[in-house]
Amino acid sequence: MENQEDTVWADEELFPTYKRWDVTFAKAEDTTITDTNGKTYQDFMAGIGVVNLGHSHPYVVQAVEKQLHEGWHASNFFHYNQQQEAAHLLTSHSCGDLVFFANSGAEANEAAIKLARKHTGRKKIISFVQSFHGRTFGSMAATGQTAVQEGFGPMPEGFVRLPFNDVSELEKAIDEDTAAVLIEMVQGEGGVRPADQAFVTAVEEKVKKSGGLLVCDEIQTGIGRTGTLFAHEQYEIEPDIITSAKGLGNGFPVGAMIGKQFLKESFGPGSHGTTFGGNPLAMAAVKATLQTLFEEKWIKAAAAKGERFLNELDQELRSLPVVKDVRGMGMMAGVELTESSAPVIKELRDKGMLVIGAGPNVIRMLPPLTMKEETLLEGVQDIKEALSSIQS
């Protein structure tokens, strides 16, 4: 085959679905990304909350490489020991009992929506304004951002989106037709907005009293991101279904729906499926990622470093006139500005620090859990300098 390694490609043959930066990825290791010009960046976004163990983690790479030589795919007609082993790691460290493996967070949420409706025989799915659950039709209908839905025709019926952290509106909406309430503990794409404890407690109480299911979307907040394996643990609730992806395979595409034992008969043979979900390569990545998180105590480290990081952000930035709020949980932080965050994000990128937005005015940070504390604190100073420069 023709060697095209050194070819510089444009994007003329790709659908323009992404607003790409003027940066071309070359390689990545730990918390550093290098572009094709040799410039390095400290990655405070972790591939949008994905590489929680850092890029190219040696144990995860080794596990996937080993599986590459043993087989990539045989289909879900076969038993895979790797699926059972990965599922056991998830159920033994969560309140769930059963796992369905998919390829992405959107697919995990689709599975949760289908299971909730099938199990309850009800139609209504309640989610919240500014939430984000995916871009497939079901997950898009649940997403509380109209910009995501515009131009795609009518959304599937039965989806109701309520104000976040508003107990009174929740009480009005939950009824005998409610199949599930779908909630993020921290709205990531919606501005890094943590849920209030009283609100989450009310959600659990009222949906379960109605006979509906509680579904926690932990796509972005899970796998140690907030200082516990799943963020809902810090709210002392017990969801019926948990959805996971992003950090689950440390960059390998994989998603999972974790559910309670009583849901088993509602998802029997033929009720749902996926060709590639739970393939041996993905399971090798999941197993290695989870084992590393647990054995090397990265979740506990994330809680401690995250607290210091958030405190430093608050102390250094809150007094700046351009800063409206600083918020987050664990290694998930948002700085809300009084104006557009885009120029600041670009300035930081030019300086070699990668952060992303969450809506028009929020700087969002999702650094790898492995990032050194001194690097986190240096990042705070870089942000402070960038914010100070736009005020002068």
C-alpha positions in Angstrom: 0.0 0.0 0.0 1.1 3.6 -0.7 2.7 5.2 2.4 0.7 8.3 3.2 2.0 8.9 6.7 3.6 12.3 5.8 0.7 13.5 3.7 -1.0 16.7 5.0 -4.7 16.3 4.7 -7.4 18.9 4.5 -11.0 18.1 5.5 -12.8 18.4 2.1 -13.9 14.8 2.2 -15.4 15.0 5.7 -18.9 16.3 6.7 -18.2 19.6 8.5 -20.0 18.5 11.7 -17.2 19.8 14.0 -15.8 23.3 14.6 -12.2 22.2 14.5 -9.3 24.0 15.9 -6.3 24.9 13.8 -4.4 22.0 15.4 -3.6 18.6 13.9 -3.1 15.8 16.4 0.2 13.8 16.1 0.5 11.9 19.4 -0.3 11.9 23.1 1.2 10.6 26.3 0.0 11.0 29.9 -1.3 14.5 30.1 0.5 16.0 27.1 -0.7 16.2 23.5 1.7 17.0 20.6 0.6 18.4 17.3 2.1 17.8 13.8 4.2 21.0 14.3 5.8 19.6 17.4 4.0 22.0 19.7 3.0 20.4 23.1 -0.2 21.1 25.1 -1.2 20.3 28.6 -4.5 18.5 28.3 -7.0 19.9 30.8 -9.9 18.4 28.8 -8.9 14.7 28.6 -10.5 14.2 25.2 -13.8 15.7 26.7 -13.6 13.7 29.9 -12.4 10.5 28.4 -8.8 9.7 29.1 -9.1 9.7 32.9 -5.9 7.7 33.3 -4.1 10.0 30.8 -3.2 9.3 27.2 -1.6 5.9 26.2 -1.7 4.5 29.7 0.8 1.6 29.5 -1.4 -1.0 31.2 -4.4 -0.2 29.1 -2.3 -0.2 25.9 -0.8 -3.6 26.9 -4.2 -5.1 27.6 -5.6 -4.0 24.2 -2.5 -5.1 22.4 -2.7 -8.5 23.9 -6.3 -8.9 22.9 -5.5 -7.7 19.4 -3.5 -10.9 18.8 -6.2 -13.1 20.4 -9.2 -11.8 18.4 -11.2 -8.6 17.8 -14.7 -9.8 17.1 -16.8 -12.9 17.0 -20.3 -11.5 17.7 -22.6 -11.6 20.7 -23.7 -15.1 19.8 -20.6 -16.1 21.7 -19.9 -16.0 25.4 -17.0 -13.6 26.1 -15.2 -14.1 29.4 -13.9 -10.5 29.0 -17.5 -9.2 29.1 -18.3 -11.0 32.3 -15.1 -9.9 33.9 -15.7 -6.3 32.9 -19.3 -6.5 34.1 -18.3 -7.9 37.4 -15.9 -5.0 38.0 -18.8 -2.6 37.4 -21.4 -4.3 39.4 -19.1 -5.1 42.4 -18.3 -1.4 42.7 -21.8 0.0 42.1 -25.4 -0.5 43.2 -26.1 -2.3 39.9 -26.5 -6.0 39.1 -26.5 -6.4 35.3 -24.7 -4.7 32.5 -25.4 -4.1 28.8 -22.4 -3.0 26.8 -22.7 -0.6 23.9 -20.3 1.5 21.9 -21.0 5.1 23.2 -22.8 7.2 25.8 -25.6 7.9 23.4 -26.2 4.2 22.9 -26.1 3.6 26.6 -28.8 6.2 27.1 -30.9 4.8 24.3 -30.7 1.4 26.0 -31.8 3.0 29.3 -34.8 4.8 27.6 -35.9 1.6 25.9 -35.6 -0.5 29.1 -37.4 2.1 31.2 -40.4 2.2 28.8 -40.5 -1.6 28.3 -40.3 -2.4 32.0 -42.8 0.1 33.1 -45.1 0.0 30.1 -45.2 3.8 30.3 -44.1 6.5 27.9 -43.0 9.7 29.7 -39.3 10.3 30.1 -38.5 13.4 32.2 -35.1 15.1 31.8 -33.9 18.7 32.5 -33.2 21.9 30.7 -29.6 22.3 29.6 -29.0 18.6 30.0 -27.1 16.6 27.4 -27.7 12.9 26.7 -26.6 12.3 23.2 -27.4 12.9 19.5 -29.3 9.8 18.5 -33.1 10.4 18.3 -34.0 9.1 21.7 -31.1 10.7 23.5 -31.5 13.9 21.5 -35.2 14.1 22.5 -34.1 13.8 26.1 -31.5 16.4 25.8 -32.6 19.8 27.2 -30.9 22.0 24.6 -33.0 23.1 21.6 -29.9 23.8 19.5 -29.1 20.1 19.5 -32.6 19.3 18.2 -33.1 22.0 15.6 -33.5 21.0 12.0 -34.2 17.3 12.5 -38.0 17.3 12.4 -40.3 16.3 15.2 -38.8 14.7 18.2 -40.1 11.3 19.5 -43.1 11.8 21.7 -43.2 11.4 25.5 -40.2 13.5 26.5 -40.6 16.3 29.0 -37.8 18.7 30.0 -38.1 20.5 33.3 -36.0 23.3 34.9 -33.0 21.8 36.7 -32.9 22.0 40.5 -36.6 22.9 40.6 -38.5 20.6 43.0 -41.9 22.3 42.5 -41.9 21.7 38.7 -40.8 18.1 39.3 -43.7 17.5 41.6 -46.2 18.7 39.0 -44.7 16.6 36.2 -44.2 13.1 37.8 -47.4 11.0 37.4 -48.6 7.5 36.6 -47.3 7.7 33.0 -43.7 8.5 34.1 -41.4 5.7 32.9 -38.2 7.4 34.2 -36.4 10.5 35.3 -33.1 10.9 33.5 -30.7 13.1 35.4 -27.0 14.2 35.4 -25.5 14.8 38.8 -23.5 17.6 37.2 -24.7 19.0 33.9 -21.4 18.9 31.9 -22.3 20.3 28.5 -24.9 22.4 30.3 -22.3 24.6 32.1 -20.8 22.3 34.8 -23.8 22.8 37.0 -24.0 20.4 40.0 -27.4 19.2 41.2 -28.6 20.4 44.6 -28.8 17.7 47.2 -32.5 18.5 48.1 -33.4 18.3 44.4 -31.7 14.9 43.9 -33.3 13.5 47.0 -36.7 14.7 45.8 -36.2 13.2 42.3 -35.4 9.7 43.8 -38.3 9.8 46.2 -40.9 11.0 43.8 -40.0 8.9 40.8 -39.8 5.7 42.8 -43.1 6.5 44.6 -44.7 6.9 41.2 -43.5 3.5 40.0 -41.1 5.0 37.5 -37.3 4.4 37.3 -34.4 6.6 38.3 -31.8 6.8 35.6 -28.5 8.5 36.3 -26.5 9.6 33.3 -22.9 9.3 34.4 -21.4 9.5 31.0 -19.2 12.5 31.9 -19.3 12.3 35.7 -18.5 8.6 36.0 -15.3 6.5 36.3 -13.8 8.6 39.0 -14.2 12.0 37.5 -15.9 13.6 40.5 -14.0 11.8 43.3 -16.2 8.6 43.5 -16.6 6.0 40.8 -20.0 7.5 40.1 -21.1 11.0 41.1 -24.5 9.9 42.5 -22.7 8.1 45.3 -22.0 11.5 46.8 -25.7 12.2 46.9 -26.5 9.0 48.8 -29.1 7.8 46.3 -29.5 4.4 44.5 -30.5 4.7 40.9 -32.3 1.9 39.0 -30.1 2.4 36.0 -26.7 4.0 35.5 -25.3 4.9 32.1 -21.5 5.1 31.5 -19.1 5.7 28.7 -16.3 8.3 28.1 -13.7 7.3 30.8 -14.9 3.7 30.8 -12.3 2.5 28.3 -9.8 5.4 28.7 -10.3 6.4 25.1 -11.4 3.1 23.6 -15.0 3.5 22.3 -17.3 1.8 24.7 -20.5 2.5 26.7 -22.4 0.6 29.4 -25.9 0.5 30.9 -25.9 -0.8 34.4 -29.2 -1.9 35.9 -30.9 -3.5 38.8 -31.7 -7.2 39.0 -35.5 -6.7 38.8 -35.1 -5.3 35.3 -33.7 -8.5 33.9 -36.8 -10.0 32.4 -37.6 -6.8 30.6 -34.4 -7.0 28.5 -34.5 -10.6 27.4 -33.3 -12.2 24.1 -34.2 -10.1 21.1 -35.3 -7.0 23.1 -32.1 -5.0 22.3 -28.7 -5.6 20.7 -25.6 -4.3 19.0 -23.1 -5.8 16.6 -20.0 -4.4 18.1 -21.0 -3.7 21.7 -19.0 -5.6 24.3 -16.3 -6.7 21.7 -13.2 -8.2 23.2 -11.0 -5.2 22.5 -13.3 -2.8 24.3 -13.6 -5.2 27.2 -9.9 -5.4 27.5 -9.7 -1.6 27.7 -12.6 -1.5 30.3 -11.1 -4.2 32.5 -7.6 -2.6 32.4 -9.0 0.9 33.0 -11.1 -0.1 36.0 -8.4 -2.3 37.5 -5.9 0.5 37.3 -8.4 3.0 38.8 -9.1 0.7 41.8 -5.6 -0.7 42.4 -3.7 2.5 42.1 -6.4 4.5 44.0 -6.8 7.2 41.3 -10.4 7.9 42.4 -9.3 8.8 45.9 -6.5 10.9 44.4 -9.0 12.7 42.2 -11.1 13.6 45.2 -8.2 15.2 47.0 -6.6 16.9 44.0 -10.0 18.0 42.7 -10.8 19.7 46.0 -7.5 21.6 46.0 -8.0 22.5 42.3 -11.5 23.9 42.8 -10.5 25.8 45.9 -7.5 27.4 44.0 -9.8 28.3 41.1 -12.2 29.9 43.4 -9.6 31.8 45.4 -7.7 33.1 42.4 -10.5 33.8 40.0 -13.8 34.7 41.7 -12.7 38.2 42.5 -12.0 39.0 38.9 -14.7 41.3 37.4 -15.1 39.0 34.3 -15.8 35.9 36.5 -19.5 35.3 37.4 -19.1 31.9 39.1 -16.7 29.0 39.8 -18.2 25.6 40.4 -17.6 21.9 39.9 -17.1 18.5 41.6 -13.8 16.6 41.8 -11.8 16.9 38.7 -14.7 18.6 36.8 -14.6 22.4 37.0 -16.4 25.3 35.3 -15.6 29.0 35.3 -18.6 31.1 34.2 -17.8 34.4 32.7 -19.8 37.6 32.1 -18.9 37.4 28.5 -18.0 34.8 25.8 -15.4 32.2 26.9 -14.3 31.5 23.3 -11.4 34.1 23.2 -10.0 32.9 26.5 -10.2 29.3 25.4 -8.3 30.2 22.3 -5.7 32.2 24.1 -5.0 29.3 26.5 -4.7 26.9 23.6 -2.2 29.3 21.9 -0.2 29.2 25.2 -0.3 25.4 25.3 -3.3 24.7 27.7 -6.3 22.8 26.4 -9.7 23.6 27.9 -13.2 23.6 26.3 -16.4 25.4 26.6 -19.8 24.4 28.2 -22.2 26.8 26.6 -21.2 30.3 25.4 -19.8 31.7 28.7 -18.2 28.8 30.6 -14.6 27.5 30.6 -14.8 23.8 31.3 -11.9 21.7 32.7 -11.8 17.9 32.8 -8.2 17.1 33.4 -6.9 13.5 33.6 -7.2 12.1 37.1 -3.4 11.4 36.8 -2.5 15.1 36.3 0.1 16.3 38.8 -1.2 18.8 41.4 1.5 21.3 40.4 0.4 21.1 36.8 -3.2 21.8 37.9 -2.2 24.8 40.0 0.0 26.1 37.1 -3.1 25.9 35.0 -5.1 28.1 37.4 -2.4 30.8 37.0 -2.6 30.5 33.2 -6.3 31.0 33.3 -5.9 33.9 35.7 -3.4 35.6 33.3 -5.7 35.0 30.3 -8.7 36.5 32.1 -6.7 39.4 33.3 -5.5 40.2 29.8 -9.0 40.5 28.4 -9.8 43.1 31.1 -6.8 45.3 30.5 
